[in-house]
């Protein structure tokens, strides 16, 4: 499974700072959690 995410913070320079400090990490955290949950769900079907 491959996820492709496109996002734009906007707000110019301040948006780029916010992205580096907060947004990018939060998006990565969300997808790590999603991966973990998918692996757990799929593990239920493995014999």
N, C-alpha and C positions, 0 to 999 in steps of 0.2 A: 504494500500500500504506500502510495506517495501522496503527500499533501503539498500543494503549492499555494502559498499565501502571498498576496499582494496587498500592501497597505501603505497609506500615506498619512503621516501625522499632520502635515501642513505646518503653518506658523513659522516657516523659515528656520532661521538659526536656532530659535528656542525649541522648535519641534525636533530638530536634530539632536539637541542636548537631551530632551525628554526621552527620545527614542533610545539613545545610548544608556541613559541612567535607569529607565524604568520599563518602557514599552517592549523593547526587544526581549528582555529577560522574562517578562510576564508571558509573552507569546511562547517562548521556548518552554517555560514551565507548564503552560497549558497543554502543549503537545507532548511533553514527556509524560504528563499524567494520562493523557489520552492513550498513548502507546502502552503504558502499564495496564490500564483498564482493558484494552483490547487483548493484550497477551493473557491476562487473567481469564477473560471470557473464553478465549479460544482454547485455553488449557483445559477447560471443563469438557471439551469434546475429544480430547486426545486420550487414547486408551493405552 
